[in-house]
């Protein structure tokens, strides 16, 4: 158990809908990262937050957004869902940004868009 | 730009034999390199990392990795494979160095390790 929690484990929804994925980082970690794992794209970085502030953006679609709250948990919002958004979404956390701290991953949320 | 390549989609090895999962990298400056393992329907588990120092890094579950700067490689190894080692293995490099870097990971495409009894 990495100490990173993600809810829900599974999500099944329809095209055009909106969903929210939730992540709680390890105790004491300030940095949260979101990654998407799909068969065709592999593991891709989406976005990073550090202590409530957006730190970096990767291959994140405009339909997707995220935030990190004062208690450091983070939410990834996916809207106007398309079939191609079906993937495994991981959250990871680490201590200090820019350090050599290891990123620890949560169990992921499997999103299926029908 | 930083990148990582895992040249083998799948590695097959018999239980008890040594295993190697290959990884090569391309970075500007000195690399921070990681190995993660993913079991079916599970998240990524951290195995080991190279930051600096000894080129042979020891990690979890008996795995180790050898950093080779001249060959820009970071191969994952284990002296004696177990059936339970069968999983998907990812090599990753941390993006950026110095102040202002984000620490995001850039992953290879993954290598499936199949250990047969």
Interface residues (C-beta under 8 A of the other chain):
Chain A: X2 X4 X31 X33 X35 X42 X43 X44 X45 X48 X55 X56 X58 X90 X92 X94 X97 X98 X99 X100 X101 X102 X103 X104 X105 X106 X107 X108
Chain B: X32 X34 X36 X42 X43 X44 X45 X46 X49 X51 X90 X94 X95 X96 X98 X99 X100 X101 X102 X103 X104 X105 X106 X107 X108 X109 X110
